[in-house]
Amino acid sequence: MELKAIPEIKTEDEARSIAIDFQKWVSEENLSYSEIIEFNGFFETLSKKFNLTEEFKENGII
């Protein structure tokens, strides 16, 4: 899955939408541990930018 660069993501709603799309996509994929770590880092940084850390943790994104 191609993700936007974090500076390009401008709103909280856009961050949530990307996370939802990711959850749908990843449910049908077999990822390596390194890919999981890479995506986790992306969403952890994104969650901090928009103060969504708790929400992303509750939904299993990070």
C-alpha positions as CSV (number, residue, x, y, z in Angstrom):
1,M,0.0,0.0,0.0
2,E,1.3,3.4,-1.0
3,L,0.9,5.9,1.8
4,K,1.1,9.7,1.6
5,A,4.1,11.4,3.2
6,I,3.0,12.6,6.7
7,P,3.6,16.3,5.9
8,E,1.1,15.9,3.0
9,I,-1.7,14.8,5.4
10,K,-3.4,18.0,6.5
11,T,-6.5,17.0,8.6
12,E,-7.5,14.7,11.4
13,D,-10.3,13.3,9.2
14,E,-7.8,12.5,6.4
15,A,-5.6,10.7,8.9
16,R,-8.5,8.6,10.1
17,S,-9.5,7.8,6.5
18,I,-6.0,6.6,5.7
19,A,-6.1,4.4,8.8
20,I,-9.4,2.9,7.9
21,D,-8.2,2.2,4.3
22,F,-5.1,0.6,5.8
23,Q,-7.1,-1.6,8.1
24,K,-9.2,-2.9,5.1
25,W,-6.1,-3.4,3.0
26,V,-3.9,-5.1,5.6
27,S,-6.7,-7.6,6.5
28,E,-6.1,-9.2,3.2
29,E,-2.3,-9.1,3.2
30,N,0.5,-11.2,4.6
31,L,3.1,-8.8,5.8
32,S,6.7,-9.4,7.0
33,Y,7.7,-8.3,10.4
34,S,9.8,-5.5,8.8
35,E,6.7,-4.3,6.9
36,I,4.6,-4.3,10.1
37,I,7.2,-2.3,11.9
38,E,7.4,0.2,9.0
39,F,3.6,0.7,8.9
40,N,3.5,0.9,12.7
41,G,6.1,3.7,12.7
42,F,4.2,5.6,10.1
43,F,0.9,5.4,12.0
44,E,2.5,6.1,15.3
45,T,4.0,9.3,13.9
46,L,0.7,10.2,12.2
47,S,-1.2,9.6,15.4
48,K,1.0,12.0,17.3
49,K,0.6,14.7,14.7
50,F,-3.1,14.7,15.1
51,N,-3.4,13.6,18.7
52,L,-5.0,10.3,17.7
53,T,-2.7,7.9,19.6
54,E,-5.4,6.5,22.0
55,E,-7.9,6.1,19.1
56,F,-5.3,4.3,16.9
57,K,-4.3,2.0,19.8
58,E,-8.0,1.2,20.5
59,N,-8.5,0.3,16.9
60,G,-5.4,-1.8,16.6
61,I,-3.6,0.4,14.2
62,I,-0.6,0.9,16.4
